[in-house]
């Protein structure tokens, strides 16, 4: 899918039909995440690809709302921030957001349904997921991206708003 | 340009040839920024389109390194966080990063050279830019995106790294 079309038509998908996703699509989506811009090339991220239903249930326990969609999603990818890889302070949320968004756009452009499930900044959710996934305290689970087959069609929303554009000065 | 190609081949462009950029390209890029994912649909952003050379010089004064490239870039867009639009705490850096990245990918996919010039989190830079652009203290200038004609060709970097992928657990 063309880039502007992918950006403009992306919607948060919350209804899925459980069907397989090929491994090479998952690899392409991971690759996209690793191509995200990052401050001073620090790339402070690590990824967990989750297909195991037991682990998905663990995630749902930490984030009950995700029970509405995750049972119908065959594969998800968790973006984590690894403090050991940090070189520049106060940039990691930006870097991890960039990796998450690249994966979300890749998911949509490949024809799958993506959803950004927020882990950071909710402390309780972070702690539970660290415990259940064996994630060390030096690593912060940041977001979970779904890769599923959409069971809903959502038309693009017109989001252009001239009133928030300034010219040359505020 | 196809989405995965745009994500995988995007590079930071730092050399430009000064030539016009059509208004409709700038509009498409702004549109892309406004389509970025945002927490709870809060969209806490505002944009400043800068073509005025006097204002570009003001920016360079706050961020001397940008003197290497900005004199050769006809138009830039500043992404700002407006605290008055914030509904959910601790998400604004993520939201503004998403808007910045959508604009950067749109710029590259349209064949122009983009660079993410970091304003946040550097306090001194934020303060100087607030002063020179008349930005109120309730608004944080976050990043500046260049839209220029690249004067350098940079091949894609292979960024895939199997060692940072985990499966099901850490």
Interface residues (C-beta under 8 A of the other chain):
Chain A: X1 X2 X3 X4 X6 X7 X8 X10 X12 X28 X30 X31 X32 X34 X35 X36 X37 X39 X43 X45 X46 X47 X48 X49 X50 X51 X52 X55 X89 X90 X91 X93 X94 X97 X98 X101 X102 X104 X105 X106 X108 X109 X110 X116 X118 X121 X133 X134 X135 X136 X139 X159 X160 X161 X164 X165 X166 X167 X168 X169 X170
Chain B: X1 X2 X3 X4 X6 X7 X8 X10 X12 X28 X30 X31 X32 X34 X35 X36 X37 X39 X43 X45 X46 X47 X48 X49 X50 X51 X52 X55 X89 X90 X91 X93 X94 X97 X98 X101 X102 X104 X105 X106 X108 X109 X110 X116 X118 X121 X133 X134 X135 X136 X139 X159 X160 X161 X164 X165 X166 X167 X168 X169 X170
